Amino acid sequence: MAEILVLVDHVDGEVKKVTLELLTLANKLGEAAAVWVGPGADGAKDKLGEYGAGKLYVAADEELTSYVVAPKAALLAQLVADKSPAAVLVSATAEGKEVAGRLAVKTGSGVLTDVVDVTDGFVAEHSIFGGGIIAHAKVKTGTPIIAVRPNSVAPEASPATPAEEAVSVTLSDADKATKVVEKVVQEKGERPDLTEAAIVVSGGRGVGGAENFKIIEDLADSLGAAVGASRAATDAGWYPHSFQVGQTGKTVSPQLYVAVGISGAIQHRAGMQTSKTIVAINKDPEAPIFELVDYGIVGDLFQVAPQLTEEVNKRK
């Protein structure tokens, strides 16, 4: 079977969940080969092998992490030329999509982004226009470069022992044009990361103010969920913009998405419509969000959400 390159998304050696999803998808289409950029691969080798990485290409030179994005694209371009993989999979994060675009230019290949599934023949599935249309697309030129949306694929263990191969790349002056001068580690709370969470509880305009977001946080904590917010809530300053879900915010695809006081405008729907199960709480029975949900509750969120939190806590 043909080799499929998977760019490992990691932070200081800790492999992110989306990489395990990509490895799972790669093994359904061919033979997964993980590509590691920077130091720390030794500590992650077993984890990558657990999810099916039969090969591990390691570019351990710390210089590759000293510049923004370009070195990863350069390394992948070299591997595409040397190894002739059937495809390259990256995460559809902001950085991953930039890597995909740069790699497409370098290799003269087609690129597909925000993909939610890939089937035989590397036919990619997209959920577009707020989930109203499912589109399928296929790269016609070069090596398919596919950016897959996090939480689109359920990670499946497929134990393998990765054969490690050290690789290197010579960076051009253009690759070094933008240098990382400082890294600030964002303080991480006890809640899961928004883009990787299995459950997300989001609040919108109906919450009414920053002080009322505690209702959203309490419900999220009872479910072990991440907290999200609509654009209206973040623009009003009720919750940080880094938690915005939507077309101009983050895209999530959890197993369960709970929308509290969110009308469901197309901008918000574009960021969460691929969630497996959607629940909405809204006092307006005509709210657009109800067109999308699996379960809808028409009621006052200030009564419904606390009752839901209480009931969940009782069952723990």
JODA-V41843 format. One record per helix or strand of 2 or more residues. SS is the DSSP state (H for helix, E for strand). FROM is the first residue (numbers start at 1). TO is the last residue. If there is no record, write none. Layout:
ss:SS from:FROM to:TO
ss:SS from:FROM to:TO
This chain:
ss:E from:3 to:7
ss:E from:10 to:11
ss:E from:14 to:15
ss:H from:17 to:29
ss:E from:31 to:37
ss:H from:41 to:50
ss:E from:55 to:59
ss:H from:62 to:65
ss:H from:70 to:83
ss:E from:87 to:91
ss:H from:94 to:107
ss:E from:111 to:119
ss:E from:123 to:128
ss:E from:133 to:138
ss:E from:144 to:148
ss:E from:163 to:166
ss:E from:199 to:203
ss:H from:205 to:207
ss:H from:210 to:223
ss:E from:226 to:229
ss:H from:231 to:235
ss:H from:241 to:243
ss:E from:244 to:245
ss:E from:256 to:260
ss:H from:266 to:269
ss:E from:277 to:282
ss:H from:288 to:291
ss:E from:295 to:298
ss:H from:301 to:314
